[in-house]
Amino acid sequence: MRHVKMKVGRQPGRDLARVRTARAAIGAGPELFVDANGAYRRKEALAFADAAAGLDVTWFEEPVSSDDLDGLRLLRDRAPPGMAITAGEYGYDQPYFRRMLDAQAVDVLQADATRCGGITGFLSAAALCEAYGVPLSSHCAPSLHTPLCCAAPAAIHLEYFHDHARIEHMLFEGAPEPADGMLSPFRDRAGLGLELKEPEARCYAI
């Protein structure tokens, strides 16, 4: 775990100060990622990217709406060197990912197996990444994506989203624990390695 990601875009006027505070808190070593969830307009995003590059921000996720492929391509073409433009977490089928890749809209494609058709859909997105020569990053659900990313040569990392990790450990046996900054699947457990903790989950039944 060599990267830290934070949200930006809710109050654009405060974002740079917040990023500066985050950089001071984590020090010079870890890479700092930002995720705008499509909150910026194109020129706002360009201005933020230029300023954030001075704070060694290396990942700018959804600087504009993920449906604005031209805007993402603009950001990808004009972002400072060393800053990856990324999107794709809302992808739900192969044509969605193909359109994004055909538009050359992202440096790294994101995919989420809980949204894009499960394991089959995620591996389909991974195959497109291999075909287009674009890296893949998984979105949230670390216990689900750990074995899938191990099976996807294009995968470069997965998101260890704290709330998801907490829920996974509450409700599933076999959720992987970080060790020395790494997540690894259990090789002695079948399938995804997860087993529902039925007594713990029963109180959430509806």
C-alpha positions as MATLAB code, in Angstrom:
seq = 'MRHVKMKVGRQPGRDLARVRTARAAIGAGPELFVDANGAYRRKEALAFADAAAGLDVTWFEEPVSSDDLDGLRLLRDRAPPGMAITAGEYGYDQPYFRRMLDAQAVDVLQADATRCGGITGFLSAAALCEAYGVPLSSHCAPSLHTPLCCAAPAAIHLEYFHDHARIEHMLFEGAPEPADGMLSPFRDRAGLGLELKEPEARCYAI';
ca = [
       0.000    0.000    0.000;
       2.075    2.818   -1.400;
      -0.700    5.219   -2.386;
      -3.230    7.410   -0.563;
      -6.411    8.675   -2.230;
      -8.629   11.581   -1.217;
     -11.818   13.169   -2.532;
     -11.843   16.600   -4.148;
     -14.480   18.642   -5.953;
     -17.105   19.351   -3.287;
     -15.610   22.781   -2.534;
     -13.241   23.512   -5.421;
     -11.945   26.690   -3.795;
     -10.591   24.677   -0.848;
      -9.297   21.664   -2.765;
      -5.717   22.761   -3.275;
      -5.297   23.641    0.397;
      -6.751   20.264    1.375;
      -4.380   18.448   -0.992;
      -1.474   20.425    0.449;
      -2.524   19.369    3.955;
      -2.790   15.723    2.884;
       0.661   15.816    1.300;
       2.142   17.276    4.475;
       0.445   14.556    6.531;
       1.642   11.583    4.468;
       5.098   12.943    3.668;
       7.041   12.743    0.440;
       7.077    8.949    0.017;
       3.547    7.723   -0.785;
       1.882    8.648   -4.051;
      -1.116   10.921   -3.601;
      -4.251   10.251   -5.670;
      -7.304   12.497   -5.974;
     -10.859   11.597   -7.031;
     -13.249   14.348   -8.146;
     -16.211   12.067   -8.973;
     -16.831   14.182  -12.066;
     -17.315   17.390  -10.054;
     -15.200   19.769  -12.163;
     -15.822   21.495  -15.446;
     -13.094   20.959  -18.021;
     -11.112   24.169  -17.467;
     -11.490   23.900  -13.699;
     -10.026   20.412  -13.886;
      -7.127   21.562  -16.050;
      -6.289   24.370  -13.638;
      -6.472   22.021  -10.655;
      -4.276   19.424  -12.392;
      -1.583   22.012  -13.107;
      -1.582   23.227   -9.501;
      -1.784   19.737   -7.949;
       1.193   18.511   -9.968;
       3.381   20.658   -7.732;
       2.220   18.539   -4.796;
       3.144   15.305   -6.598;
      -0.438   14.223   -7.277;
      -0.026   11.290   -9.663;
      -3.650   10.168  -10.173;
      -6.644   12.305  -11.114;
      -9.803   10.204  -11.073;
     -12.928   11.372  -12.892;
     -11.817   14.997  -13.202;
     -14.968   15.525  -15.291;
     -18.014   13.339  -15.764;
     -17.137    9.835  -16.911;
     -19.715   10.341  -19.675;
     -17.701   13.285  -21.040;
     -15.247   11.252  -23.084;
     -14.031   14.305  -25.008;
     -13.371   16.081  -21.733;
     -11.477   13.119  -20.313;
      -9.409   12.937  -23.504;
      -8.661   16.662  -23.204;
      -7.485   16.160  -19.633;
      -5.467   13.103  -20.584;
      -3.719   15.006  -23.389;
      -3.014   18.128  -21.334;
      -2.469   16.870  -17.784;
       1.039   17.355  -16.391;
       3.530   14.546  -17.025;
       3.294   11.839  -14.403;
      -0.404   12.433  -13.644;
      -2.709    9.622  -14.780;
      -6.277   10.459  -15.822;
      -8.593    7.616  -14.806;
     -12.265    6.633  -14.971;
     -14.527    3.645  -15.573;
     -15.879    2.650  -12.154;
     -19.445    3.156  -13.393;
     -18.946    0.847  -16.379;
     -21.634   -1.819  -16.628;
     -20.834   -3.723  -19.840;
     -18.120   -4.302  -22.406;
     -19.358   -1.629  -24.872;
     -19.032    1.013  -22.110;
     -15.374    0.153  -21.563;
     -14.730   -0.163  -25.278;
     -16.111    3.329  -25.919;
     -13.840    4.769  -23.235;
     -10.802    2.991  -24.643;
     -11.645    3.845  -28.253;
     -11.840    7.520  -27.238;
      -8.363    7.234  -25.622;
     -10.021    8.940  -22.677;
      -8.018    7.417  -19.815;
      -4.484    6.474  -18.861;
      -5.849    3.782  -16.514;
      -9.254    2.110  -16.848;
     -11.194    1.310  -13.692;
     -13.711   -1.494  -13.340;
     -15.901   -2.761  -10.521;
     -17.086   -6.368  -10.567;
     -20.113   -5.437   -8.464;
     -21.324   -3.189  -11.293;
     -20.038   -4.618  -14.560;
     -21.443   -8.134  -14.567;
     -19.481   -9.891  -11.840;
     -16.346  -11.928  -12.412;
     -17.078  -12.479  -16.104;
     -17.642   -8.777  -16.739;
     -14.536   -7.746  -14.821;
     -12.324  -10.205  -16.674;
     -13.863   -8.997  -19.945;
     -12.826   -5.431  -19.045;
      -9.375   -6.748  -18.151;
      -9.103   -8.442  -21.557;
      -9.987   -5.157  -23.280;
      -7.247   -3.436  -21.281;
      -4.747   -6.019  -22.480;
      -5.903   -5.571  -26.079;
      -5.634   -1.770  -25.894;
      -2.442   -1.697  -23.852;
      -4.068    0.244  -21.002;
      -3.573   -0.611  -17.307;
      -6.513   -1.684  -15.153;
      -7.409   -0.717  -11.586;
     -10.280   -2.209   -9.591;
     -12.787   -0.073   -7.701;
     -13.676   -0.823   -4.054;
     -14.634   -4.310   -2.757;
     -11.029   -5.374   -2.016;
     -11.901   -8.939   -0.933;
     -13.698   -9.541   -4.220;
     -11.072   -7.909   -6.409;
      -7.920   -9.353   -4.831;
      -8.152  -12.752   -6.593;
      -9.559  -11.149   -9.767;
      -6.642   -8.744  -10.060;
      -4.266  -11.681   -9.578;
      -5.907  -13.232  -12.663;
      -5.706  -10.035  -14.747;
      -2.269   -9.254  -16.208;
      -3.310   -5.659  -16.949;
      -4.159   -4.931  -13.275;
      -1.725   -2.593  -11.547;
      -3.473   -2.139   -8.206;
      -6.786   -2.361   -6.371;
      -8.578    0.044   -4.095;
      -8.542   -0.774   -0.386;
     -11.597    1.222    0.570;
     -11.738    1.296    4.356;
     -15.529    1.092    4.766;
     -15.722   -1.834    2.342;
     -12.883   -3.639    4.105;
     -14.600   -3.149    7.477;
     -17.914   -4.542    6.190;
     -16.164   -7.459    4.479;
     -14.510   -8.504    7.719;
     -17.790   -8.137    9.613;
     -19.729  -10.369    7.228;
     -17.270  -12.791    5.601;
     -14.734  -15.364    6.684;
     -11.691  -15.263    4.427;
     -11.518  -11.523    3.813;
      -7.812  -10.832    3.261;
      -5.841   -8.801    5.798;
      -3.076   -6.438    4.665;
       0.417   -7.760    5.424;
       3.488   -5.621    4.783;
       1.369   -3.307    2.668;
       0.082   -6.090    0.409;
      -3.152   -8.041   -0.006;
      -2.947  -11.688   -1.044;
      -5.725  -14.216   -1.690;
      -5.904  -17.318    0.481;
      -4.615  -20.222   -1.618;
      -6.235  -22.835    0.616;
      -9.794  -21.527    0.170;
     -12.006  -22.319   -2.818;
     -13.284  -19.734   -5.274;
     -13.066  -16.175   -4.003;
     -12.130  -17.542   -0.576;
     -15.141  -15.900    1.092;
     -17.782  -17.528    3.271;
     -20.765  -15.615    4.653;
     -20.905  -15.307    8.444;
     -24.606  -16.145    8.644;
     -25.133  -15.403   12.369;
     -23.521  -11.972   12.009;
     -25.455  -11.197    8.830;
     -28.852  -12.336   10.119;
     -29.620   -9.046   11.875;
     -29.476   -7.265    8.489;
     -32.068   -9.534    6.815;
     -35.107   -7.764    5.381;
];
